[in-house]
Amino acid sequence: MRAVAIAAPGGPEALVAVERPSPEPGAGDVRLRLAYAGVNRPDLLQRAGLYAPPPGASDLPGLEGAGWIDALGPAVTGLRLGEAVCALLPGGGYAEQVVVPASHVLPVPAGLTLREAACLPEALFTVWFNVIDQGRLRGGERFLVHGGASGIGTTAIQLAAALGARVWATAGSPARARACEALGAERGIDRHAEDFAAVLQEEGGADVILDMVGGSYLERNLHALAEGGRLVQIAHLQGAKAECNLALVMRRRLTVTGSTLRPQPAATKTRIATALRRDIWPLIESGRIRPVIAAEYPLADAAAAHARLEAGGVVGKIVLRITEAGPEGSEF
């Protein structure tokens, strides 16, 4: 099969085209023939040598994709050969074929193309696990997401708004702030021109904040929270270390938590997949949540896709086109 591998830790030029044997599914696994794969920041970190795959996972980048089931491992039920699906992947998405636990596979939502479906799993699993499970966001609460124009951000805005929360989002320009508002944010905050903590304080504070910046944002996030508010950390683009005023945390009963999705046990991801299919797939099929796609690149141009994402200014997701044609009678 065709694939793109990481030759050595480095910049986008470290991504190289290779030929690999087709992987074989084990017990409880399925093999997918991918049509599209999403490009995510963890892929950039893995390429740079900063985010190693968990034991047993493919060394190829790529944490989500959509395509067709082309092999079933032993003990797999409820799925059929040729079925169009999307999946959260343990790795290996930058390839024509990938093996994934069957319980991490979801049907392509009605009304979506494979291209759109490929951009759902990583963001939806991440947002559900962190905002709903960890952050316990509920309808009517105030929610702030940083990086609102990112793949995670555009998903978080739509999901939170669909569940009845009031949403604020920070972004890196006025245009990106307006894009957040078009997706359901009550207000997009230009981080270069406005103090998000002051904005949220005027509204009574955020009940939940989803942050991927870290660094100096920690103290500002604590001030932006409402009494009993929850800060959920999923990345630290500005730095992993910062000082924290524990007296403020104690006095206002604040919670600071966080997670990384990829190392979570398979059972946790299975539970999230079940919750997404039950609670979020109907919202997608009704049009209340849709993936935002900024650009598409062929697999051979994965390096250009990484360079584009690293350059910033992207609204939504970047997707790789893996396969030019699917099984007879299939649709993209």
Steps between C-alpha positions, in 0.01 A plus 500: 500500500604863452574692818678807634749439780724715721858448381647665811379764745489837330296744295241424231779377270538201736180352351592257222303272267552128570358160411388286794340155529125510553428459873297199612219539754522306825218382722246779545656716226396608154712622210389812320579608147525872557358763269602798715696569817492804725815698581532600865754677722598174672622388154732803494628418847562137405689612189716727716583213736293642788204259508596135473234244402378282788629140517364287219378790286615565144799732462320675214326828588126543468242474777171508308361404164205379296464230239368148458542182704705256291589231759345376823706349780384204708206560736381819324123532471265778399718626214515385138751504217466806278319705765586872497628608840720748684724418793730627770835338422788404730729619219562402139252730328747628240461180301265322265410240764490509879397263780278630780298346786150433371352676804667828395324496161190712436266515200530794263219732615211529255550799272879516539766404248800286589711813471293670770475188717880464506519829692262396779660239728809664650326828582174345620667237719727770646223751564262243647764352732625837622203735488218258588673226704777701669348849493141386565358778278122518506236699318467859622860521622760742366778342294825654373717322244842631402610457140139512390585493129707180528370153423437438870361849549250495213373165625481611864305814412238306304468214749470729803247725327297200385485377860363836613811664647589866450829512309792741477813433292839662461666528160804660342333764282170685460411283198561180694299637793208565263536145366455372857182705532366357175538152653300585811724696735321783675817703461832443328786667687801629306780397737731772366256782574290383796553351846296180505505488881342845522239406238397188690504675838244746364277202418535339842793276413532179301372179654734299273811604306667276240861611456777385269737795558635454853786721617386847602139411422475297822470796738270688261281193463461474877381862512261437210327212680177533694467379858543121487624519141696227323812552287582212266850495345557301179827650373767754595604680183637794703678284757439212739601686816332796670440637847160445656338701780378216722325743733280607207425137413408421860300813569286469186478117496660472156592175327803465273518177302608373158578200288653366182275278291742270317637310804153437646400133536308344212199455730486876563495571126231236452286671764548837328410350160178363647411839650576684175281268295216534749513875574699675226434307178133617498622861531735450205229339289264788579765750385561658842864386503708492181873462441675816380758417233761759410700311235558163333833353388584169333689253719819564303485865611474424873807718561321799347196429716720504813666823392160660446376399845821617668480837325178579686193683379310181418129497584393141565669182380745398228431166333715262295351324198626142516309308233400624157221243452302283740326164459261474207184695571644680803483874557750745640 
